[in-house]
């Protein structure tokens, strides 16, 4: 017997996922997770029996409800559904998926639409942080028309501003989860690497690409085909998770905490070509970033990863700041990734000789792809 579940599919930034009214899912987590796995068709590398797209960027779920008591408009829970494992992770948030929450709220009459712009205050339950989304609604209408382009998505669309308020400690409660600007990690091969672990919007583990004899402009395919490199990056990520107090044994990282922290390679700018064959000159961006997601190379960059990098650029002593020490911080940060570039703005001020990150923001496009009924097999 098949069970019906109302769902919508939205693209948010460079990700795509199912958007579901919280009322249509069980409250009990195990029962809810089973439904999400069935909806996506996991665990299966093809996700052939579900709605997933066989990669982490299309195996995502946004669970939405209207807020009636607090100052924000809607509550939003993000779920990352593993493609090949029976795992649903609620650790951290997805900034790209977040960019579609505001238009979902407008489409479903969860907020009052205003002209020429509608502000939607979104409370992300994963991070316990508020995201302000500013959506163009000329004449009180959501038209999806726009001329804004983002790397990694064909065509043009509506320019949506996302402002992540007080992003520090979104996962761990601290901007620097270990209390250090840099940490040393001893590897099983006898080598030692230096990382910076920063938590703003999501926690990232930064490592200079050159420390692994990489340039920092490798394609996702080059990274994913290098099995020893994947294993090494997961070891570093797992040991960083131990330093953060998330797990006790680094070998448990892929199962217990597959989504966070996110392993991130950084490098100074050099000329490179995107995965679409577009040439990017070194003087056209500030920092090269190659980010991992669910033990694979991200096809572009997670928005929360870009935002965290923007915050890290303001923290003197981090690896990110070291690579950007000559950059004018009054200007937005231009990050070069596999699919192109993304611009991030950071609002910060020093208090007691420490940088306080007030907000990080960027722009995305998003749109509704379909609304309908999904069918899963009864448990």
N, C-alpha and C positions, 0 to 999 in steps of 0.2 A: 504494500500500500504506500502511496506517495503522500507526503505532507506538503501543504502549500505555505509558502512564506513570502509576504510582500517585500520586494527589494527594489532598489534603484542602483544603477551603475553610473558613477561619476568619474571623470578624469579630473584630477587635481594636480597641477604642475606636470611633472614627469612620472606621476604614478596614477594608478587606476584602481578603484576598489568598489566594494559593495557598501551601500548606505542603507542602514536598517533602523527603523523606529524601535527604540528600546522596548516598547510595549509588546513587540512581536517576537521577543526572545525570552527564554527562561531567566529568572533571576539567579538560579543556582549555576555556579561557574562551570562545573563539569558538564552539565547538560547543555549549556550554551556553547561551550567549546566543541562539543560533538556536532552540534548543528553547523557551526562555522566551518569545521573541517569537511563536512559533507557538502556544504554549499560550494566550497572551493574545489572539492575533488581531491583532497589531501588525505593520507600521504601517497603521492604518485608524482613522479618527475614530469609527467605530461599533464596532470590534473584533468585527464580526459573525461572524467565522469562528473565534472563540476564546472564552475564558472571562472576558475582561476586561469591565469595565462602562462603558467609554468615558470615564472620568474618572480622573485620577491617583490618587485615593484608593481605587480598586478595581482598579488595575493594578499590584499589588505581589506580591512573592514572598518567602517565608521559607524558607531552605534550612537544614535542621537535622541535627545529628549528635550522638551521645552523646560526652561527654568522658571519657577513661579515665585520663589522666595528671595533670591539674591539679586544683586545688581546686574549680573550678566544675563544674556538672552537665552542661550542654549547650553546644554551639557553635551560633551562629546568624548566618547571613549574610543581609543584606537586599538585595534587588534591586528597583529602581524601573524598571519597564518603560514606556517612552514609549508613549503612545497612538498618535500620528500619525507617529512617526519610528522607524527601525530601530535604536533606541538602548536599551541596558540600562545603568543607572547603579548603581554600588556605592559612590558617594560619600555618606557619612553613613548614618544609621540612621533608621528610622521608629519612633517611640515607641509609636504606636497599635498597629502590627503586633506590636511587642515584647510587648505586654500579653497576646497569645494564645500566646506561645511556652511559657510555663509550663504552661498547660493542655494544650497539645499534648504536652509532655514527660510529663505525668501520664497522658494518654490512651494514649500509646505506650510506657508502662513504661520510660521513660528515667530516672526518678527514683523513689525510694521514697516512697510516700505516708504521711503522718503525720496524727494527729488532735490538735487541731482545725484545725491550719493546716499547710500544706506550703510550705516555702521552696524555691524553685528558683533556683539561681545560674546566670545566663545570661551567656555570654561573647559579646559582639557583635564579630564579626571586622572589620566595617567601621571601627569606632571604637577597637577594642582596649580596650574598657571592659566592666566587669561590671555587670549589672543584677540586683538581688535582687528576686524576685517572691514575694509572700506571698499564697497562694491558700487560701481557706476550704475545708477538707475535713473536715467534722464526721463523726465515727465512721469516719474513714479513707475517706470517699467523696467523689467529685467529682460534685455534684448539679446544678450550674448554677443552683440556686435562690438568690434574693437579692432585696433590696428597694432596691438602689442604682440611681440613675438618673444618666446623664450627658447633657449637652446634645448634640443632634445624633443621638441614637439613641432610637427609640421603645421604650417598655417599661422593665422593670426587670431587673436581673441580678446576678450575683456581683460583689462588691466586691473588686477585685484591687489591692493596693498595689504600685507599682513604685518601687524605690529605685535611682537611678542613682548609682553610687559614683564619686567623683573625676571628675566630668564635664568638667572643664576641658580644653580642647584636644583634644576628641574627634576632630576632623578635622585641625586644623592643628598640634596639639601645644602650642598656647598659648591661654590664656584670651582674650587680646587679640591676634589674629593679626598685626596690623600694629604692635603695640607701643604703640598710641595709644588713648586713651579716645574720641577723636573724630577723624574724617578728613574732609577737604574733597574733594569730587568736582566737577570742572568738566564741565558738560554741553555737548553739541553745539549747544544753542540759546543758548549764551552765559551761562547761569545757573550758579550754584554752589550745591550743597547740602551740608549737614553730616550725616554718618552716624556711628553707632557700630557697629563690627563686633565681635561677641562670639561666642566658640566654647565652648559648654558643652552637651553632649549632641549638638548640631549647631551649625554656624555660622550666625548670623543677621546681616543688615544692617538696622539700625534707622534709620528716618527719621521725623521728625515729620510727621504727615499735613498739618498746617497749612502746611508748607513747599511743598506742592503744591496749596494752596488746597482741601484736603479736610478733612472733619470727623473722619474716623477711624471713622465708623459706617456707611460705605457697604456695601451688600450685595455679595456676589460677582457678582451679575448686573450691577449698576451698574459695577463695576470691569471685568468682562470685556467689556462692551459699549463701553467707552471705549478704542478702539484706540490713540489717541495716548498715553493714560496707560499702557497695557500696554507700549508701546514705550519710554516713558520709564523705567518701573520696571525693565525688562530692561536698559536702558543703565546705570542706576545699579548694578544687581546685577552686570553684567558688569565694570564699572570697579572695583567692590569686589573682584571675583575677581582682577583684575589686581593690585590693591594687596596681596592675600593671596599672590600668587605662583602662583596656580593656572593662569592662562593669560597669554599675552602680549598678545593682542588682545581687547578687550572684545566685539567682534562675534562671537567664537567661543563665547560663554558658553552659548547655548541648545543647542549640539551637544556641546561638549567637557565641560561641567560643568552640565548642566541642573538638577540637584537641589540643589546647594549652591554658594555660600551662599544662604540663603533670604531673599528681600526681605520686609521687615516694616514696616508702617505703624503708628505708635503715636500715641495722643492721650490727653488727660485725659478722665475720664468725663463723659459727657452722657447724657441719657435717649435710649433707642433701642428699636426693635423687632427681634426676631430674625427670621430667615427663616421661622420657623413662626408669626410674629405675636404672640409673647410680649413683653410690655413689660418692659424692664429699666430701673430707675431709676439715676440717676447715683450715688446714695449706696449702691448695692448692690454696687459693684465698684470696683477701684482703678485699672485701666488698660485702655484700649481698644486692641485689637490686630486688625489685618487683615493676614493673612499670604498670601504667594504660594506656589504649588507648581507646579513644571513650567510656568511662564509663564502660569498662570491663578490666579485668586483661590481660595484654600482655602475649602471650604464651611464649615469651622469653624476649627480650629487644629490644627496638628501637635503632638502631645504633646511631642516634643523641642523644638519652638518655644516652648511654654509653659514648659518646664523651663529653657531658656536664658534666657528672660525673667525667671524667678525668680532665676537667678544674676546676671543683669545688674542687677537691682534692688539688689543689695548692693555694686555697684562704683561708688563715688563718682566722678562726672565723666562717666559715660555718659549718653546721652540718656534711657534708661530711668530711671536714678536721678534725673536732673533732674526728670522728671515726677512722681516718687514721693517727693520729698525730705521731705515732711511725713508720710509713712506710718510707722506703728509697725512696725518690722521684726521685732518679736517675733511678729507675726501672719502667718498665711499670706497669700499674694498672690492676690487675686481678679481674674482676667482676664476681660474681656468680649469675646466674639468674635461672629461672624455668627450662630451657632446657639445662643448662650447664654453660660454662664460655665464656667470651670474654675479649680480651686484648686490652688496649687503651694506646697510647703514647701521651704525651703532651709536647710541646715545649713552655717554658715560661721564662720570665725574669722580674726582679723587676725594676721598674722605679718610682722614687719619692715615694718609700715605698709601691707601689702597684704592684701586679702581672699583667703583660701584657701577655695575652695568644696569642702566635704567630700562633700556629697551634695545631690541635688535629688529630690523625690519627688512623686507624685500618685496618683490612683486612676482606674481604668478598669473597664469591664465588657468581657467577651469571651466568645465561645462558638463551639463547632464547628457548622458549617452542613452539611457533607457530607464523606463519605469515599468515594472510588471510583477509577475509571480514566478518565484523559483520553486522547484519541486525536488524534494530529497526523500530518500527511503526512510521509512519509519524505523525507529530504533528497535 
